[in-house]
Each structure stands twice: as C-alpha cells, then as structure tokens.
Amino acid sequence: MAIQEVRVRTTPYLEDIKGKYLLREIQNTLHINGITGLVTAKVYRLEGISVQQAEFLARRLLAEEVFQNYTVNETIIKDADKLVEVAYKPGVMNPEAGSILKAAADLGITEMVAADSSYEYGFYGNLTDTDTELILSRLLVNETVEKVVTEKPATLIIQGQPGGTRVIPIRNMDDAALLELSKDNLFLSLEEMQAIRNYFINLDRDSTDCEIETLAQTWSEHCGHKTFKATVLVNGQAKKPLYQRLRESTNQAAHPLVLSAFEDDSGVMHFYDGLALCGKVETHNSPSAIEPYGGAMTGSGGVFRDIMGTGTGAKVIASTDMFCFAPPDLPDDEVPPGCLHPHYLLRRVVDGVRDYGNRMGIPTNNGSVHFHRDFKAKPSVIVGAYGLIPAADAGKRRPVTGDLAVAIGGRTGRDGIHGATFSSGEMTSRTMDVNSSAVQIGHAIEEKRMSDALLRAREEKLIRAITDCGAGGFASAFGEMGEDTGVRIYLDRAPLKYQGLAPWEIWVSESQERMGLAVPPEHMERLEAICREHNVEVTVIGEFTDTGKLELFYHDELVGELTMEFLHHGLPKRVMRAVPQERPVQMIEPDYPRDWEHACIQVMQHLNVCSKEPIVRMYDHGVQGSSALPPFAGEAGNAPNDAVIIAPVPGKKYGAVIAHGLNPVLNAIDPYAGSIWAATEAVANAVASGANPDELMLIDNFIWPYPDEASMYDLDRAVDACVDFVRATGMPFISGKDSLSSTYRAPDGSVLKIPPVLCISCFGRIPDVTQTVSTDFKQTGSVIVLVGQREVQQMSGSSYFDITGAASPHVPVIDPDRLITTLRCLYQANRSGKVLACHDISEGGLLAALAEMCLGGGVGASIEVPAGERADYYLFNETAGCFLVELDDLTQAVELFMDVPYSILGKTTAEPNISVTQDNNSLFNIATAKLFAAWQKPMQEVFGGC
Amino acid sequence: MLNTSQVKPRVCILRTDGTNCDQETAYAFNKTGGESHLVHVNQLRSGAEKLSDYQILAVPGGFSYGDDIHSGKVLSVELASFLNDQLRRFVDDGKLVLGICNGFQVLVRTGLLPWGELGTIQATLMENDSGHFECRWTNLLVEQNNCVFTQGMAGTVIQYQVAHGEGKFYTDEVTLEKIEQSGQVVFRYASTTSGQATQDYPQNPNGSLHAIAGICDKTGRVLGLMPHPERFVETFHHPNWRRVQLGEPHGLPLFRNAVAYAAQTGAGC
C-alpha cells in the first residue's frame, strides 16, 4: 500500500533546540568543528492513506503552524550539505506508531494501516565522510535498534510466516554437540545439558525447541540463581549456599515488621493503617551495555512490574537508580572492542530511566553514579522500585486448578528473545552482533495503563495471582505460577505484534509491558470490562490444571510437555569452589598536601564525589505529590540530601524512607569490608535523615564477575558480611538479586573482570515525616559535631588516595555492633528536634560532607583538626556510619551523644569560607564557592548546566 | 441556588493513558472542599459520564498518550473530536477548567486557551530551551487580573515545582500582545532575588516568552499553567520547609478559590 511521508520541522526563524544541542555535543565530545549548522526534522510515514489525507493530518495533527512547517512527500530540509535520516529498524517497536493511528482515527481517518516516525538531520558546512561516520556511530545510530534510512520503505508492515516447531535430536547428541547447542543461545553447562539429554532418553523421545528453550530460561543463572543456591567449597570446606545463609539470617532476625521476604516479586514490610510497603531492586547490565536507552527503560519497566506483581498487585510509589560506569572522558582507544563509550552509555541510560519513570508518573528520587575505569567493558545499571499495597493483599499467591491463565498488557513480538540466557552469559566482543534481538524499546504508557487497570482489578479482588513477564517471558511467568498445579498454554492465542513468530519464540519472548495472571473464570468478564475502559489488551491463553505438567499447544498440536518436577527441580545442583586470591598489599602513602586548595578541589571534583544534580533534574522526583525530603534542597536547591522521604498516602503524615549504599572500589580491594561499608552507608543515609534503624529493611544486589574460584571466594565473603551485618543490627534482607556476569572476554581471549558491586538498598517507615532532618546548615554560629567511630588512617579505596595515586591495605573497618548503637543514638537525637542538620560522611570524606552542608545553608564553617591527626586523612577519610550534626549549642552535644563516639568539630560561620585549623595554626581557608564550582563541574560537562 | 455549606462542588479529574498527576490533583481539590472524581476519557466518550454533572474540569499532569507527536496533542485531538460540544457548553455555562502541566498543553492544543476557540491553535508550548526535561522549584509572580483561581493572590511571589520537557510558552508577537493587553497572563517565572519576571535560566526553566508560566481565558474561568500547584498542598511538600517559614502551602489558595467559586455560583447544577 502507498506510504505518504509528512516531514515537520521548526519554522526556520526559530531556534531548532534539538539541532542546537546535538551540534554542541558534536563539537564538545567528538571535537568535529567543521559543521556550521544543524537542522532536524521529524519524518512521519503513513501507510494506506491518500495524499489529501496526509495533508489533512499534517495540518491537524502532525505540525503546528504556530512554530512549525511541514511538507508532504517532499524534503523539508532542502539546502543542507548532508542529510541523514535515522529510524528504528523494522521489528523494533516504535511507541509513537500506535498514537499516530489512534489520533488519525479520532480525526476520522481510519484507512491507515501502519505508521512510523523517525528523525532527519541536515548538516551544514564542512563534513567529511569520516566525520559523518563518527557522528552516526557515536551519537545518532545505535545499530542494535536503529538504522540509517537510505530509501523509502515499500511497506511498514512486518510480514512473515510463522515458523514451525523443530524437534531437536538431543538423545543422540554427544557432549560436543550439546555444548555447541548451548553456546551463544542457551548458556547452559555441559552437566545441565546432559541432565536434559537424560530426561528425554528416559521419556524415549527427542525434545522440541519449546522444551529446550523453556529449560534454558528456567535454568538460566538469571532466573535460577544457580550459584547462589550451590554448595560452596571454601578452601575445600563446605559452606551452606549463599542464598540459604541470607534467608536464614533474615529468619533469625525475626523482625516483626517483615510481611514477606524472598518469596514474592518484591520484599514486603508492614506500613501503617493496614498498608504495606514493598521494595525490589534489579540490575539491567547486559542490555544496557549494548543498547543503553532501551536497556535502561526495560530495566525500569521490569522492576516496576515486580512491584505491580507483588501480592495481588501493588502501586509503584518511588523509583531509584544506581549506576557504575567508566569515566566519561575515557580515551576512545581504551573502549574494548564491541563495547560502547561510557559518555554515550551514561547519557543514554539516564535518558532511558528518565523517559520510563517520568512517563509512568513514578518519582525517581534516590540514586547515585559511581565511576571506575574497569566498568569500560560493561556498566552496572541498577534500578529499584518501591510500592504500596494493603497488607491483606500482600504475600505470595498461588493459582488454583481451574483458574484461567491470562496475559495482560503489551503484545508479544520477536524482541527480547533470549534476554534471560543472554544476561547470564559473559559479555564478549561478539555480544553486540549475536544478541541484538535481546534488547527493545520500552513503552511506558502501555505499562502505565496496565497498572491503572490492574490496581482497579485488585481493589475489586478479581486477581488470584499475578507475576511479571520479565526474563523468560511467558515461559518463566506461567512456568513458575503453575509449579504446584500444572498449566496448559495455547500459544496461538497470545496476541502478537506481527505475524511470523514460531511457537517457541512466542513462549520465551521477553516483549515488555506484559504480565501473567491467574484469574478465577467467574471474574474474567469484569476484568475484561476494566481493561477495555483502560485501553488495555487482556487475553486468556490457557488454564491452570491439576496435571503437574507444563503443556504447550500451538493450535491443536502439542509442542511441549515437561513435568513441573523436572522443570523446577531437575537442575543439577552445583558445587562452587572458592579459593582466596592473593592480593598484593601495597603501601604508598601520599605526600602531605602542600597546596590544600588544590587537594580539596581535586577531591570535590572527583567523579565519585561530584554533584549528580543535572541527572536528578531530568527525573520527575515530585510526581505523586508525596515528597517530604527531596534528593536536592537547601538555600539554592542544589545541596544533596542523604535519603528520600515520601508521604505516599495523601493527607497522612507517616512516610517511607529510601536510601542505598555501594562502593565498587572498596569491594574490589576487600569484598568483606566493602560489603559492610555498603550496608552501613545505606542505613546511615536513612538514619541521618531521621529514620529509625529498628524499622528498616534491606535489599541486596550482587553484581559480580563470573564466579571463578577467586570471584566465588569474594562473593562468599560479601555474603558473610551481609549475614554479619544482619546479626549485629537486626535489619533483615527481604529481597535480593544476583547478576554474575560482570566479565568481559576480548577477541584475543584476555579476560577483564568488572569490579564487583554489592548494592545495598534500604527502606523503612517513619511515623511522622515532619520529624525528619535535611543536610543543609540552618544558621550561623551553630556547633558542628562529628558523631561515629573511625580510624582515619584507614584510607584505602578513598577518592583522596585515588587522586594522589596512593594505596594502602587499610580499608575502613566498621564494627556493625558499635554502628547500631550509634544509629539508635542518632535516631533519638533526630527525634528530639534539636538536630538542625545532619549529613553522613561518605565519598570525599568529612570535607565533602561539610562543604555540601555549607552549600545548602549558604554559610561557611570553621573547624579544628585534632592535634596529632594527619589532617588530610582526617578530612578525606571515607568511613561510613559517621555523621556531621548541626546543633544550637555545646551542651546539647553531651546530652544527645554522650553514649557514642563524638567530638566537637567547629562551628558554622557567616563568611562563606571553610576554614581549617590544627594546633592553633591555620591549615587553609577556602571559599566555598570554589569548592561548589569544582563539585558541580564534572556532570555539568556531561549533561549541560542546571 | 445550592446551599454551599452542604454540597461540595464536583470536580472531574480527567484521565487517560499516561495521565499521572490525577490522584494528587484530586486530593488537592478534596482538601479544599471539592469532591473529586477520576473520570477516564473513555467514560465521557461512551456517555457513562457526562461533563455536565461537574462544576470543575481539571486536566492533570502526565504524559497523555506518551506525549507522542506533541505533548498533549493526541488527547487534544480526542477532546476536540468527540467532546467538542460538551466542552463548549461546560465553558459557556460559566464552569471552571484547570489544566496543569500536560493539562495546560492540552488546553492550548484544543484551542480553549487563550481564546476559547476549540480547534484553533493560537499558541504553543515548545521544547524547553535547555533541551531537556526539568524538575525544579520555581518562583512565580502572580499577576492581577480576573482569574478566578488566583483571587487574593495577586502581587505575591509563590513557589511551585515544574516538571516538564515542553513548557516554553510561545506564540507570535500579535497574539502575545493581545494576551498581555487583555490581562490573561496569570503566572510568570520570577527571579529568586528581585521577585520580578525573568528570562534567566534556571529561574525561568524553559525560556517562555515574557516568562509566562500560566494564562487564563478572557473570562478568568479557564486556567492553564505549567507548574504544579497540587505538589504544594502540605507544608512538607516544600523542599525547604525545614529552613524557611512559608505560611500556608502555596497550592492551597488556588484550589480553594476554584472550589469556593464553584460552590457560590453552583453553576449549571
């Protein structure tokens, strides 16, 4: 059918904003300076309508005369020296297409059968072919999902004949053939492949592709957590599986507020008024490494669905994001083959989180970004979500025989096939080519309307059980739900984005924005009505049975049949060996600073210390009208707080607190100490803001290199740290996730281990959000108190040691038993109303914390370093669990903190300087403005000013 | 005439795919004496709900239909195509219409603002000059005019949060002059120091002409604004409630004025 093309651009006498910033980026990041101008246009392709209809739509829908021009079937950027159009590849869902069709229909044009939109870039000036290539590859085209349009497509409709079901002659495969089958697709070990072969030998038949794929999904590291469930042999000594140890520590803590731990799509704690809070944190490293925008979006979308899939469905009330990247100024030649530049990755991941969270209407209000060169092969992208649900609707639900198996939300396409298995594999230089189908572009609005419909359905008690179709798609959702009963699925009934999918593809596709439901038949009609009202597609694709089997049909053909017993319990149990790795102990002490100003500025502008405000400003952190402590505040709105506090129930003063901690640098040096640090940092952030340490829950995310013996040892130590932390503090882990594929294999076979990350998130409840504390100094003449235990020579892993090239075996050692005493004491102090401001010490040390408090308060500070302490260590030590507290007067310090380690640091001043003395000598006196400028500079350079 | 002490004005909080500030907007109206109902546009299209049963229509913030094509565009087309008569009657009956953020974009793109001419687009909200989404608190100077929603607030500088990527108010010079002349500008982004209208980023977060953050129609009964008054209806909503005394949360008077006006006039019911 004919395609009409409508092109729209900003009227030439107005500034083309998109073009302006793109040009700036070309100049700043690619250093291409021959381009004198850049104009952009949007291209709409509309299939099945006439030229006149296209003209009508251009006028009424696509272009606005007030500020735009349009053309129909004609170029619009006519005089450019070079014109390039970039579009999504066929099969990559363009979320805008559906809106174009809908709006055209609303305007009376119903003949349109397909639509697409893309962007055209007109370059002016001197542009070489090399320049063009660089601009396209680095800024405009991600070949995984996008392409340069060289000719007008003949049709926008994706055609295809559905593939059939293949029989895989697995019974006759030798080990080499099994491994070949597994490689690049299934990511299963030989032992696992052998178990599958034996299963089918016993059945006396070969397997279908559906069956093999189902097993590969369910048994993937991503879904099956094989390493965490394995027995660990540490130096030959058997230890309990990691997962079991974490769960047992939670059970032993017996925290009265825990409602559901490690059993549902998220962890759940009691809130107030019969409500419950839930939390889940996920990683999305592998997809984000190859398509950062789509990968981050689907990461957010997935973790939101984990909340939506908790109990009979929770409402998402907050979102968090924690990233680890290589430095954005990494030289191009250091980017490993097959990997994307961190500058591009960082910005596109932020864009993805922004576009998904903002459109879903979920405040993204807590997060952090960490940098280390060794993330150059693969970033760590961690996204969290928190939700609210009536306590009575929480807790894991199971389908009942006779319930309908229902798919809700988006349609199924070929996108996202093999995401779960892919996420479980190592990244190699081939990853981008082989696994490009594993990524897709998220459609936040699809998920938002599904969420609206599901919350209504939950209120009307229509849902028996619900789960996310995340990794593994229908296979993992229905395979898991039907574990106790059995389930029969008719794959041909699943609504598809386009024809041409083989049955196994329908079954394992990870197309986003879908969930699986178990619905009692008598509720189906009402559920359908609710979905209709919300423009949500809902389809019965099977039923829960009493056979104890997974049965897959395509039309009338049985294309897969596995016992639930084998599917869920047939996975050979692993034994993981752990052997400590020698870590050469270096000791390079830095020279005592001669130029204090230089040292302070270097620390403040260290990437792990600097302000991340430009990122936060792009996230809607105020939507839902719940904010009680925002990520940034203070006099000029640019000083960071430690945690976020929201009051999610309108009209109620009780609230939820959310915080997190991670330190990949320390984790790489000392996995145990780094893990304690991460947990301490998380809860210190929460308690500094006014949380009660006895009402906090923890979530773990282990992002680790592939567990060879050395990494397994480190992982074991990290889990030991978590367990010890729980034992000492009583704060339980109630949810967690592991991703053990932070390893990169280069074409030459060399291996790069990405720094291990343990991200600890914490959340809790607060009876009254008006009894909480921000970090900004409130007045001049206040007393500044340092609270908490630290040994300042424990400098290893600090930003200061990084900039001075120093090294030391002495990492910050935190005693969790002493920590909990300090935290309880600080909580009481915060509740007393006497604490004017409180900030925890983390990256950048005491000086950075002090500077941030001054920035928020628009004041200065005068402090004294105790005699005998090495002043640079005192100022830059990064031991977590220590706090700066602002009080009215000295007597309050004794009264509030007599039971814990504390010292008087100094006072706030009207002069906007930080002045530091020791032994009555001035060490330095630096204008706070200089520190702020340094602190704000790095991210402003990446994202622009704010 | 209704007894205003007994009957709460009914507020239609219009929802569709991608609406996401509906619940807090409903709460703001309820807190100030209204009775909010969340109404999906499909319910209006099907006739299950009628605009005439309400005294106030609020189009809340969000990303209606993903803000595809232009922000608020697809919903504007839908309203102008299917609810044209209902909307026109609603406004003609002297009832109130409030568009916040995405809702403002919708009101402009339906033509209800600035001139109340459904189907005729006279102004627009363009991409921010910064080139990206901005979420930050802004100072707003409230202008003196006949806007029902801001009675008693004129001359004050208040603080609301903005959160948008396309909020630059733009129109041709003639229209802009006309809007100014007829006193339809309600809010302007103001400098933190002088309290006067400003073009400086980030106090003016998007580069709006004449620092315009919100306008009303000539009757003063249809208001659209980019900032979010519903995000400041509790003291603790403000980022700096711990360091400054701000008095009553600045969003409350806007909603209270609307509810009080609707209760007094009892228009159409």
Interface residues (C-beta under 8 A of the other chain):
Chain A: L14 E15 I17 K18 K20 Y21 R60 L61 L62 E64 E65 V66 F67 P95 E96 S99 I100 K102 A103 D106 L107 G108 R354 N358 R359 M360 G361 H443 A444 I445 K448 R449 D452 R532 E533 H534 N535 V616 R617 M618 Y619 D620 H621 G622 V623 Q624 G625 S626 S627 A628 P630 F632 A633 G634 E635 G637 A647 P650 G651 K653 V769 T770 V773 S774 D776 K778 G857 G944 G945 C946
Chain B: R15 D17 G18 T19 N20 C21 Q23 E24 Y27 A28 K31 H40 N42 Q43 G61 G62 F63 Y65 G66 D67 D68 I69 H70 K73 V74 V77 E78 S81 F82 R109 I121 Q122 A123 T124 M126 E127 N128 D129 S130 G131 H132 F133 E134 C135 R136 W137 Q161 A163 Y170 T171 D172 Y201 P202 H228 E230 R231 V233 E234 T235 F236 H237 P239 N240 R242 R243
